[in-house]
Amino acid sequence: MQLSKRAVEVPASPIRRLIPYAEEAVRRGKKIYYLNIGQPDIPTPAVYFEYAEKYKPSVVAYTHSAGLMELREAFARYYAKFGVSVSPSQIIVTNGGSEAVIFAMSVVADPGDEIVVLEPFYANYAGFAHQLGIKLVPVRTYPEDGYAVPKKEKFFEVIGYRTKAIIFSNPCNPTGAVYDEAQLKTIIEVAIEKDLFIISDEVYREFVFDNYRAVSMLTFEEISNRTIVVDSISKRYSACGARIGTFVTKNKDLYAAAMKFAQARLCPSMTSQYGTIGLLTLDETYTEQVRLEYQARRDVVYEELSKIEGAVFRKPHGAFYIAAKLPIDNTENFVKFMLSEFEVDGKTTMVAPLDGFYISPNAGINEMRIAYVLNCDKLREAVKILGLGIEAYTRRMA
Ligand SMILES: Cc1ncc(COP(=O)(O)O)c(C=O)c1O
């Protein structure tokens, strides 16, 4: 018996592939600062559990495939707060933003079709596209200019007759870039000129710093017919395990098509949906407090990284990631070195090699991503250890 080609060729998660080295380091008694994975440490608000408990039915039943009406209404009120008017009938509650991405790709492209992706990108897009037989076509962004959206010409170079959509996250995982209106206009103009759909992944919407604003693609009425927004409560409310996201579109055909996929998978978790109704009662005081915490962490990481000679990066303005080019030959080897051979007082730091966030050959091999998901004191120590590790690794290579 043989596995499918799809199964054999699906890319492994770049974030998880170095875990065996980390497990071995822990077994040998080393303490690791994990900056490699985007799992927030901030406690999930208690209201999530209160609502899950309050709405305890006698039967944990299937809900509507688009999600509980009460929850979709709560999401519609949430979107209205930042000036976007969507109705519950334009929202599908999904099993995390992940399922919303899969639905979005599924409804815009057939096997063999292409979707343009701003690179580096959230690595699971590659896995989802692979499952669906869709080819991702990269348009590169670079650390030297803060991973900004490139000029239209760069898109035109790769767009062909099989290209159906452009996907990106804003604020961006893994770069922390926040695209301003001019950059979003570039994407919009390309989409209009080439008649493409836009899949805008906005799961980090609230995490923007220094007066930057994450502009939702839903605010551009002129492209509402070609836009799908992917959203999630995972990061916003530190509720990754609840698995609740949304697929939002004003295009009736896209919505109806996505509903067929939603009906096939029946529904998202009923209990999580009730918990999320609770989360959506939280006001800006909550998100502002979390935003300020991430901003303080970003500042610490930025300050400490700036002390590393030869590191190339710009101050990121969103999400909870910093991507940088390091003065080393190969980040994967460096991470293995940090886990297997290096320590400061029994401690080391783990970052994510950025090459797994690219599909362009040889791209990102000396870049890394830090997720600032630890408190400021731990982060400061973790990035100091990273700097010392880079010095030790470079000496060893010399
Ligand atoms: C940009 C982006 N989109 C989507 C997701 C998927 O999130 P979830 O499925 O937990 O909602 C993530 C998770 O890290 C992400 O970073």
The ligand as an SDF file (V2000), in Angstrom:
LIG
                    3D

 16 16  0  0  0  0  0  0  0  0999 V2000
   -1.4230   34.8690   10.1720 C   0  0  0  0  0  0  0  0  0  0  0  0
   -2.1490   33.7290   10.7930 C   0  0  0  0  0  0  0  0  0  0  0  0
   -3.2820   33.3120   10.2430 N   0  0  0  0  0  0  0  0  0  0  0  0
   -3.9860   32.2840   10.7340 C   0  0  0  0  0  0  0  0  0  0  0  0
   -3.5400   31.6190   11.8630 C   0  0  0  0  0  0  0  0  0  0  0  0
   -4.3510   30.4630   12.3480 C   0  0  0  0  0  0  0  0  0  0  0  0
   -4.8340   30.6990   13.5910 O   0  0  0  0  0  0  0  0  0  0  0  0
   -6.0250   29.8700   14.2510 P   0  0  0  0  0  0  0  0  0  0  0  0
   -6.3540   28.7340   13.3610 O   0  0  0  0  0  0  0  0  0  0  0  0
   -5.5260   29.4330   15.5920 O   0  0  0  0  0  0  0  0  0  0  0  0
   -7.1360   30.8340   14.3470 O   0  0  0  0  0  0  0  0  0  0  0  0
   -2.3610   32.0150   12.4820 C   0  0  0  0  0  0  0  0  0  0  0  0
   -1.8360   31.2970   13.6540 C   0  0  0  0  0  0  0  0  0  0  0  0
   -0.7260   31.4680   14.0920 O   0  0  0  0  0  0  0  0  0  0  0  0
   -1.6390   33.1030   11.9350 C   0  0  0  0  0  0  0  0  0  0  0  0
   -0.4980   33.5370   12.4800 O   0  0  0  0  0  0  0  0  0  0  0  0
  1  2  1  0
  2  3  1  0
  2 15  2  0
  3  4  2  0
  4  5  1  0
  5  6  1  0
  5 12  2  0
  6  7  1  0
  7  8  1  0
  8  9  2  0
  8 10  1  0
  8 11  1  0
 12 13  1  0
 12 15  1  0
 13 14  2  0
 15 16  1  0
M  END
$$$$
